[in-house]
Every structure is written in structure tokens, then in C-alpha cells.
């Protein structure tokens, strides 16, 4: 964080400077502290059968994720510990209320359980950014960490459904908060659970890089291949920060780079899915920057010209449940100078994929 803040202070990159100016304004701390924590179990309908009802039910959960992500970004952008302190107060308010602790797993209605996955990581990621800069508030920080730790243990104890949420992108989402919270509270077992998802993905991966449980989603095969990478790559960044050369891990002949390359292959050439999924793939997700935050992380480690051309059309990227403002946190100043302002061309090029 310190190195990134120093870089942001020195850069003359217009895209990053504009983001910094915007994020430094920050949200209202008083307004955030007036939000009522979610303490009821609450039912959440499935997204695909009931998108409007799902959106209404998840609104307060998404507001939580946006709040913690934007408070963390406001601190990084401004350097003002007011936002760091506010984030701790906000999380402490939820911890005191024992928020989310009544969310129990129901295999017939798992949406509340799914929603908890992203809330836990959003909170842990934001907290990890500000914690080193918060003076005092010892009791508040301790309670926040106990709350996050307890929720992580409670939530990860549920393995999910066989051949589905046990092992697919939902496992990768659970692993993401497990790695982050494991680091925060120094729980090695929880951290190892987070790492295990990387090994699981590489074990399951086909020779050409397909993730079978994602590619098995029919017309949304390419969407879910990308969706899984969003959480796997972000998790790998956390693991790498602990000193492990995880991005270069080869397990049973597979590497994460094969999954990345397969994604771009099927975006350009859906026929390469062959008999794995229909040729007529859903492409609406290509218009939505939230699904591509992982690319700024990946490009901070590796060169990938095709990925760079693609993500340049949709930066800045933001995902409330997968780290927040990741272009702001990870993009190299030489990567891109300006936001792609031609909205029609931006959407068309993204929609068409990576074809030149």
C-alpha cells in the first residue's frame, strides 16, 4: 500500500490522477455509520429466475461492499487516515451487531450463503489496506478481527453441493476470503484452505486450460471461465504477497496461464469450445468492467498483449466484491493514459471480443 501511494503521488498519468481526485473525495463517514447492519437471516431469491427480486434483496449487501471498498480507496487516494479510522468504525458497528452471523446454509436457497462470500472478502480486503495506518482503536480492531474470523470459519465449514458450489467458482470465492482473513488473523489452516482452491482448479483443468465446472454452464461457458479467473487471480495475488511463487505454480501439468489463454481463445473463436458448450455464447458480460478486475492484477506480473488491448477498452475496473478499484491499485502508469471515451466504440469492441 505504501509503495502504491508513493507511486500515485508521483505519477502524471491522467487516468490514475483523475481516479485519485475522484476517489479522494471519499464517502460521508457519518452516512455510512448510520447504515443498519444486516442481522436477520433473510431469504434471497435466485439471480437467474428472479433478477428483479434478487436485486432488491441484495441491495443492502452490495451497499456494504461498496462502502468498505470506497472507504479503503478514499484512504489510498487521499492519504487521510480519517477514512481508515472510519472504515474500522464502520466494520466495528457491524461486528458489534453480530451482523451476518445468522446466515445459515440452505442447499435449496443458497443465495444468502453465496452473498456472504463476497461480503467477507470485501470487508477483509478493505480492512487489510487500512489496518497498518490506524492508531489506537485496539479494542475495535480486535472485535472486527474476531468477527471476520468467526464468519470465515462458520461459512467455510459448509462445503457446498457436490459437482457444483463445492468445487466451482463459489469455492474460489470462499477461498479468496479465507486467504485474506487467514493472513489478517494469522490462521494458517484458514490460509491453507484458501491456497487449496488454486491446486483444486489446476487439478480440475483440462489440457487446454478449460475449467470444467465453469465451461459446463452452456451458453455462459466463457462468462464463467472468466468469472472463475476473477477470484483465482485475486487470490493468487494475496498468496503471492505472502512470499509464495504461486503465479508460476505448475500442478499436475497445469498452470493458471493455460486457463487465461483458453479464455481469450474462446472469446475470439467460440468454435474452439467444440462439444464442450454451444457456439452461441452469451457475450453481455464483455460490456461490464466489474468482471475484469483480475486483468489489472495479472498484467502487473505478466505481459499479455491481447489482454492489454481488451482491458484498455473498459478501464477503470471496479468490483465491489473482488477488491474494489483495482485499476487504481494495480495498473502500471505506462499501460494506459486515458479512459476510452467513445462509449459506442468501447461497447462494440468489448462485445466483439478481441478480434482485431
C-alpha positions as CSV (number, residue, x, y, z in Angstrom):
1,X,0.0,0.0,0.0
2,X,2.8,2.4,0.9
3,X,4.6,1.9,-2.3
4,X,1.4,2.3,-4.4
5,X,0.5,5.5,-2.6
6,X,4.0,6.8,-3.3
7,X,3.7,6.0,-7.0
8,X,0.3,7.6,-7.2
9,X,1.8,10.7,-5.6
10,X,4.4,11.0,-8.2
11,X,2.6,9.9,-11.4
12,X,1.4,12.2,-14.1
13,X,-0.7,9.5,-15.7
14,X,-4.1,11.3,-16.4
15,X,-6.2,8.2,-15.9
16,X,-4.7,7.5,-12.5
17,X,-4.7,11.1,-11.5
18,X,-8.4,11.5,-12.4
19,X,-9.2,8.4,-10.4
20,X,-7.2,9.7,-7.5
21,X,-9.0,13.0,-7.5
22,X,-12.4,11.3,-7.7
23,X,-11.7,8.7,-5.0
24,X,-10.0,11.1,-2.6
25,X,-13.3,13.0,-2.2
26,X,-14.5,9.9,-0.2
27,X,-18.0,9.0,1.0
28,X,-19.6,10.5,4.0
29,X,-18.5,8.7,7.2
30,X,-21.5,9.8,9.2
31,X,-23.8,8.5,6.5
32,X,-22.0,5.1,6.4
33,X,-22.2,4.8,10.2
34,X,-25.9,5.3,10.1
35,X,-26.5,2.2,7.9
36,X,-28.2,-0.6,9.8
37,X,-26.2,-3.8,9.9
38,X,-27.8,-6.9,8.4
39,X,-28.7,-9.1,11.4
40,X,-31.5,-11.1,10.0
41,X,-31.1,-14.4,8.1
42,X,-33.1,-13.1,5.2
43,X,-34.0,-15.0,2.1
44,X,-32.5,-14.1,-1.3
45,X,-34.1,-15.5,-4.4
46,X,-32.0,-17.0,-7.2
47,X,-30.5,-14.5,-9.7
48,X,-31.4,-16.1,-13.0
49,X,-35.1,-17.0,-12.2
50,X,-35.8,-13.8,-10.3
51,X,-33.3,-11.0,-11.2
52,X,-35.5,-8.1,-10.0
53,X,-36.3,-9.7,-6.7
54,X,-32.7,-10.7,-6.3
55,X,-31.5,-7.1,-6.9
56,X,-33.9,-5.8,-4.3
57,X,-32.9,-8.3,-1.7
58,X,-29.2,-7.9,-2.3
59,X,-29.2,-4.1,-2.3
60,X,-28.1,-3.7,1.4
61,X,-25.4,-6.3,1.0
62,X,-24.0,-4.6,-2.1
63,X,-24.1,-1.3,-0.2
64,X,-21.9,-2.8,2.4
65,X,-19.4,-4.0,-0.2
66,X,-19.4,-0.6,-1.9
67,X,-19.0,1.2,1.5
68,X,-15.9,-0.7,2.6
69,X,-14.3,-0.7,-0.8
70,X,-14.8,3.0,-1.3
71,X,-13.6,3.9,2.2
72,X,-10.4,2.0,1.6
73,X,-9.9,3.7,-1.8
74,X,-10.5,7.1,-0.3
75,X,-7.7,6.4,2.2
76,X,-5.3,5.3,-0.5
77,X,-6.2,8.2,-2.8
78,X,-6.0,10.9,-0.1
79,X,-3.6,9.6,2.5
80,X,-6.1,10.9,5.0
81,X,-6.4,8.5,8.0
82,X,-9.9,9.8,8.6
83,X,-11.1,7.3,6.1
84,X,-9.1,4.5,7.6
85,X,-10.5,5.2,11.0
86,X,-14.0,5.5,9.6
87,X,-13.7,2.1,7.9
88,X,-12.7,0.5,11.3
89,X,-15.6,2.2,13.0
90,X,-18.0,1.0,10.2
91,X,-16.8,-2.6,10.5
92,X,-16.9,-2.4,14.3
93,X,-20.5,-1.3,14.1
94,X,-21.3,-4.4,12.1
95,X,-19.2,-6.6,14.4
96,X,-20.9,-5.3,17.5
97,X,-24.3,-6.1,15.9
98,X,-23.1,-9.6,15.1
99,X,-24.1,-9.0,11.5
100,X,-24.3,-11.9,9.1
101,X,-23.9,-14.5,11.8
102,X,-27.4,-15.7,11.3
103,X,-26.9,-16.5,7.7
104,X,-27.1,-20.3,7.6
105,X,-26.6,-22.6,4.7
106,X,-29.7,-23.9,2.9
107,X,-28.9,-26.0,-0.1
108,X,-32.3,-25.3,-1.6
109,X,-31.9,-21.5,-1.2
110,X,-28.1,-20.8,-1.2
111,X,-28.2,-17.2,-2.4
112,X,-27.7,-15.7,1.1
113,X,-24.7,-18.0,1.6
114,X,-23.3,-17.0,-1.8
115,X,-23.7,-13.3,-0.9
116,X,-21.8,-13.8,2.3
117,X,-18.8,-14.9,0.2
118,X,-18.2,-11.6,-1.4
119,X,-19.1,-9.5,1.7
120,X,-16.4,-11.3,3.7
121,X,-13.7,-10.7,1.2
122,X,-14.8,-7.1,0.5
123,X,-14.5,-6.3,4.2
124,X,-11.3,-8.2,4.8
125,X,-9.6,-6.7,1.7
126,X,-10.6,-3.1,2.7
127,X,-9.5,-3.7,6.3
128,X,-6.2,-5.1,5.3
129,X,-5.4,-1.9,3.3
130,X,-6.1,0.5,6.2
131,X,-5.1,-1.6,9.3
132,X,-1.4,-0.6,9.4
133,X,-2.3,3.1,9.3
134,X,-4.9,3.1,12.2
135,X,-3.5,4.4,15.5
136,X,-5.3,3.2,18.6
137,X,-8.8,1.7,18.4
138,X,-7.2,-1.5,19.7
139,X,-10.5,-3.0,21.1
140,X,-12.4,-2.1,18.0
141,X,-9.9,-3.7,15.7
142,X,-9.7,-6.8,17.8
143,X,-13.5,-7.2,17.7
144,X,-13.6,-6.7,13.9
145,X,-11.0,-9.4,13.5
146,X,-12.8,-11.8,15.8
147,X,-16.0,-11.2,13.8
148,X,-14.4,-11.7,10.4
149,X,-12.5,-14.8,11.7
150,X,-15.7,-16.3,13.1
151,X,-17.7,-15.7,10.0
152,X,-15.0,-17.2,7.8
153,X,-14.8,-20.3,9.9
154,X,-18.6,-20.6,10.0
155,X,-19.1,-20.0,6.3
156,X,-16.2,-22.1,5.0
157,X,-17.3,-25.1,7.1
158,X,-20.1,-25.6,4.6
159,X,-18.7,-27.5,1.6
160,X,-21.5,-26.8,-0.8
161,X,-23.2,-29.1,-3.3
162,X,-21.2,-31.9,-5.0
163,X,-20.1,-31.1,-8.5
164,X,-21.4,-27.5,-8.1
165,X,-20.7,-25.0,-5.3
166,X,-18.3,-27.4,-3.6
167,X,-15.8,-27.0,-6.2
168,X,-16.6,-24.3,-8.8
169,X,-16.3,-20.5,-8.7
170,X,-18.1,-20.4,-5.3
171,X,-15.2,-22.5,-3.9
172,X,-12.8,-19.9,-5.4
173,X,-14.8,-17.1,-3.8
174,X,-14.7,-18.8,-0.4
175,X,-11.0,-19.4,-0.8
176,X,-10.5,-15.7,-1.5
177,X,-11.8,-14.5,1.8
178,X,-10.2,-17.5,3.6
179,X,-6.7,-16.4,2.3
180,X,-7.2,-12.8,3.2
181,X,-8.7,-13.4,6.6
182,X,-6.2,-16.2,7.3
183,X,-3.4,-13.6,6.8
184,X,-5.1,-11.0,8.9
185,X,-5.6,-13.2,11.9
186,X,-2.7,-15.5,11.3
187,X,-4.8,-18.6,11.0
188,X,-2.6,-20.9,8.9
189,X,-5.3,-23.5,8.5
190,X,-7.7,-20.9,7.0
191,X,-5.0,-19.6,4.7
192,X,-4.2,-23.1,3.5
193,X,-7.9,-23.6,2.7
194,X,-7.6,-20.5,0.5
195,X,-4.5,-21.9,-1.2
196,X,-6.1,-25.3,-1.8
197,X,-8.5,-23.7,-4.3
198,X,-5.6,-22.9,-6.6
199,X,-4.5,-26.5,-6.5
200,X,-8.1,-27.7,-7.0
201,X,-8.5,-25.5,-10.1
202,X,-5.3,-26.7,-11.6
203,X,-6.2,-30.3,-10.8
204,X,-9.6,-30.0,-12.5
205,X,-8.3,-28.1,-15.5
206,X,-8.3,-29.7,-18.9
207,X,-5.2,-30.0,-21.0
208,X,-6.2,-26.9,-23.0
209,X,-7.0,-24.8,-19.9
210,X,-10.8,-25.2,-19.6
211,X,-12.3,-25.2,-16.1
212,X,-14.9,-28.0,-16.5
213,X,-17.4,-26.8,-13.9
214,X,-17.4,-23.4,-15.5
215,X,-17.3,-24.5,-19.1
216,X,-20.2,-26.8,-18.3
217,X,-22.6,-23.7,-17.9
218,X,-23.9,-23.9,-21.5
219,X,-24.2,-20.5,-23.2
220,X,-22.5,-18.9,-20.3
221,X,-19.3,-21.1,-20.5
222,X,-17.0,-18.2,-21.5
223,X,-18.6,-15.9,-18.9
224,X,-17.9,-18.4,-16.1
225,X,-14.4,-19.3,-17.3
226,X,-13.7,-15.6,-16.9
227,X,-15.7,-15.3,-13.6
228,X,-13.6,-18.0,-12.0
229,X,-10.4,-16.3,-13.1
230,X,-11.6,-13.1,-11.4
231,X,-11.4,-14.9,-8.0
232,X,-8.5,-17.2,-8.7
233,X,-6.1,-14.5,-9.8
234,X,-7.1,-12.2,-7.0
235,X,-6.5,-15.0,-4.5
236,X,-3.1,-15.7,-6.1
237,X,-2.2,-12.1,-5.6
238,X,-2.8,-12.4,-1.8
239,X,-0.9,-15.7,-1.7
240,X,2.0,-14.2,-3.7
241,X,2.2,-11.3,-1.2
242,X,3.0,-13.8,1.5
243,X,6.1,-14.9,-0.4
244,X,4.9,-17.8,-2.5
245,X,5.6,-18.0,-6.2
246,X,2.1,-19.0,-6.8
247,X,1.7,-17.5,-10.3
248,X,4.3,-19.8,-11.6
249,X,2.9,-22.9,-9.9
250,X,2.6,-26.0,-12.1
251,X,0.4,-28.7,-10.7
252,X,-0.3,-32.0,-12.5
253,X,0.9,-30.4,-15.7
254,X,-1.4,-27.4,-15.5
255,X,-0.7,-23.7,-14.8
256,X,-3.1,-20.7,-14.4
257,X,-1.8,-19.3,-17.7
258,X,-3.4,-22.1,-19.6
259,X,-6.8,-21.0,-18.2
260,X,-6.1,-17.4,-19.1
261,X,-5.1,-18.3,-22.7
262,X,-8.1,-20.6,-23.1
263,X,-10.4,-17.7,-22.1
264,X,-9.1,-15.5,-24.8
265,X,-9.1,-18.3,-27.3
266,X,-12.8,-18.9,-26.8
267,X,-13.7,-15.2,-26.8
268,X,-12.1,-14.8,-30.2
269,X,-13.1,-18.2,-31.5
270,X,-16.1,-19.7,-29.7
271,X,-15.9,-22.7,-32.1
272,X,-12.9,-23.8,-30.0
273,X,-15.3,-24.8,-27.3
274,X,-16.1,-27.7,-29.7
275,X,-18.5,-30.1,-27.9
276,X,-17.9,-28.5,-24.5
277,X,-20.6,-25.8,-24.9
278,X,-22.8,-24.2,-27.5
279,X,-21.2,-22.0,-30.1
280,X,-23.8,-19.2,-29.5
281,X,-22.2,-17.9,-26.3
282,X,-23.6,-15.1,-24.1
283,X,-21.4,-12.1,-24.5
284,X,-23.2,-9.4,-22.5
285,X,-20.6,-9.7,-19.7
286,X,-18.0,-8.3,-22.0
287,X,-19.6,-4.9,-21.6
288,X,-19.3,-4.9,-17.8
289,X,-15.9,-3.8,-16.3
290,X,-16.6,-5.5,-12.9
291,X,-15.8,-8.9,-14.4
292,X,-12.3,-7.9,-15.5
293,X,-10.6,-6.5,-12.4
294,X,-8.3,-9.6,-12.3
295,X,-6.7,-8.4,-15.5
296,X,-5.0,-5.4,-13.9
297,X,-3.5,-7.8,-11.3
298,X,-2.3,-10.3,-14.0
299,X,-0.8,-7.5,-16.1
300,X,1.1,-6.3,-13.1
301,X,3.0,-9.6,-13.2
302,X,3.0,-10.7,-16.9
303,X,2.9,-9.3,-20.4
304,X,-0.2,-10.3,-22.3
305,X,-0.8,-8.0,-25.3
306,X,-4.2,-9.4,-26.2
307,X,-5.4,-8.9,-22.6
308,X,-4.0,-5.4,-22.6
309,X,-5.9,-4.5,-25.7
310,X,-9.1,-5.8,-24.3
311,X,-8.9,-4.3,-20.8
312,X,-7.9,-0.9,-22.3
313,X,-11.4,-0.6,-23.6
314,X,-13.1,-1.0,-20.2
315,X,-10.7,0.6,-17.7
316,X,-11.1,1.7,-15.0
317,X,-12.2,-1.5,-13.5
318,X,-14.1,-1.8,-10.2
319,X,-15.6,-4.8,-8.5
320,X,-17.1,-4.2,-5.0
321,X,-16.7,-7.9,-4.1
322,X,-13.3,-8.7,-5.6
323,X,-11.0,-5.9,-4.3
324,X,-12.7,-2.6,-5.3
325,X,-10.8,-0.2,-7.5
326,X,-8.2,-2.5,-8.9
327,X,-7.2,-0.3,-11.9
328,X,-6.3,2.3,-9.3
329,X,-4.4,-0.2,-7.2
330,X,-2.5,-2.1,-9.9
331,X,-2.4,-0.5,-13.3
332,X,1.1,0.5,-14.4
333,X,1.3,4.2,-15.3
334,X,2.7,3.3,-18.7
335,X,-0.2,1.0,-19.5
336,X,-2.8,3.5,-20.5
337,X,-3.1,7.2,-20.3
338,X,-6.8,7.9,-20.8
339,X,-10.2,6.3,-20.4
340,X,-11.7,5.1,-23.6
341,X,-14.3,7.9,-24.1
342,X,-16.1,6.6,-27.2
343,X,-18.8,4.7,-25.4
344,X,-20.3,3.2,-28.6
345,X,-16.9,2.0,-29.8
346,X,-15.9,0.9,-26.4
347,X,-19.0,-1.4,-26.1
348,X,-18.7,-2.6,-29.6
349,X,-15.1,-3.6,-29.3
350,X,-15.6,-5.3,-26.0
351,X,-18.7,-7.0,-27.2
352,X,-16.9,-8.4,-30.2
353,X,-14.1,-9.7,-28.0
354,X,-10.5,-9.4,-29.0
355,X,-10.7,-9.7,-32.8
356,X,-8.6,-7.1,-34.5
